[in-house]
Amino acid sequence: MQGFGGAAGFPVTWGGRALEGLRGYRLIVAMWVRSTMAYRASFVLSTVGNAAITLLDFVAIFLMFSHVDALGGFTLPEIALLYGASSASLGLADLLLGTLERIGLRIRDGSLDTMLVRPVPVLAQAAADRFALRRLGRVVQGLGVMGWAVAVLDVEWTLAKVLLLPVMVVAGAVIFGAVMVAGAAFQFVAGDAAEVQNSFTYGGTTMLQYPPTIFAKDLLRGVTFLVPLAFVNWLPALYVLGRPDPLGLPGWLAFMSPVVAFAVSVPASLAWRAGLRAYRSTGS
């Protein structure tokens, strides 16, 4: 099956188009990284500041545990695992795709038009434009908290549990990334709906930092079967911690995060293509 035409006007396969997008993304990111590293002191300060600001969420949880021994039956190290995994996943997605939230602005000021005439997929350009390496601070901070939790948790570690940790972070990043792409696609019809997207990404990760046992079951069903944020960290972490799911779901679902990540990426990609096809320049 043939896809869009290449830079020279020749048809390319969907696989070739994807490789072309990845290459374009890499080149644009490299350009912004070189620009960032020209001011290394500024980069270090902004990265450390970004990590410190996001760490305040965990400081609030830590202070909470100075007054209680458990929250929803979960100890501080167990909640640290939830916090670290969700924060690292969102950090990765935000690092790689976070600038997609600017697509509404590009639609309004017409700057998206310039991307349409370049021989690089628009999604790759929009995701890589103004790539902010300082966002790496959230990733490092999340992984640091997660590493501390793993070191102090009283868990009987198995090979499956050890391997599930990196899978959980990467699959969670893909799920958050799919939400970002879908949110960007929605802005083609809504004009500026970045805050709607943020309610599922930043709002979602705030919810996922706390144990599922403190939330109503209707909410748990929604974030499991409608917008599957539970697969970012809740279900895999419950398996690692040896805890039952509040909804009574089978334990093997903990290993389905990569499948769910792929499943949500497909409609997000289709939504993006539909939005781009409907675009009619400034004011659409």
Secondary structure, DSSP 8 states (H G I E B T S, - for coil): -EEEE-TTS-EEEHHHHHHHHHHHHHHHHHHHHHHHHTTHHHHHHHHHHHHHHHHHHHHHHHHHTTT-S-BTTB-HHHHHHHHHHHHHHHHHHHHHHGGGGGHHHHHHHSTHHHHHTSSS-HHHHHHHTT--GGGHHHHHHHHHHHHHHHHH------HHHHHHHHHHHHHHHHHHHHHHHHHHHHHHHHS--HHHHHHHHHHHHHHHTS-GGGS-HHHHHIIIIIS-GGGTTHHHHHHHHT---TT---GGGGGGHHHHHHHHHHHHHHHHHHHHHH--STT-
